[in-house]
Amino acid sequence: RDSAWLLVQIMRHRGLAARFVSGYLIQLTPDVKSLDGPSGPEADFTDLHAWAEVYLPGPGWKGFDPTSGLVTGNQHIPVAVARHPEAVPPVSGSFVGPAGQLPALTVSVRVRSL
């Protein structure tokens, strides 16, 4: 989140409109192992993630992920967009239940090709 927020601030300082995006980054194992470098993750996984979007004249809003060094693509799933990261906390909510009961939360993200 810090890298995404820093990139938003840099883009704004350069006179470009920029916004903070929070969502998920999906990383899948490659079908073929790389012969000359890292092959990527050993297993498929999804992480809560943040990136920046910058408005460019012509193409419009484009996402940049400074943490991964990527232009965003279909592996980035946006959940919330805001001017400031405080407006899109990574986890928020409330729990109401009997006294002494501990809250529990399970999140599952499934991705299907359409």
Order of alpha helices (4+ residues) and beta strands (2+ residues): alpha-beta-beta-beta-beta-beta
